[in-house]
Amino acid sequence: MSETAPAAASDAEGSAARPSTSKPTRKGESRGGLFARIALFVRQVIAELKKVVRPTRSELITYTSVVLVFVAVVMAFVTVVDLGIGKLTFWVFGG
């Protein structure tokens, strides 16, 4: 047991005894009205969308072909397994 475990346990026990009156806010952050929060959300979404890197045409063709080949391989595998289980079922129970 580490030295910090008893301290964490005592903090966990003490936190249940203290009732929380309000949600703590970050330092320097004030809660705005509904429209201010919506505007902040929209600004943050736009800022994140500016960080998005779109693939080039050749990368997109490569990614698409990799996905299609993978799907075809998985379909073939499932088909073979399905046919095998079907043949086994007919052999065991008669058909």
Secondary structure, DSSP 8 states (H G I E B T S, - for coil): --THHHHHHHHHHHHHHS---S----TT-----HHHHHHHHHHHHHHHHHT-----HHHHHHHHHHHHHHHHHHHHHHHHHHHHHHHHHHHHH--
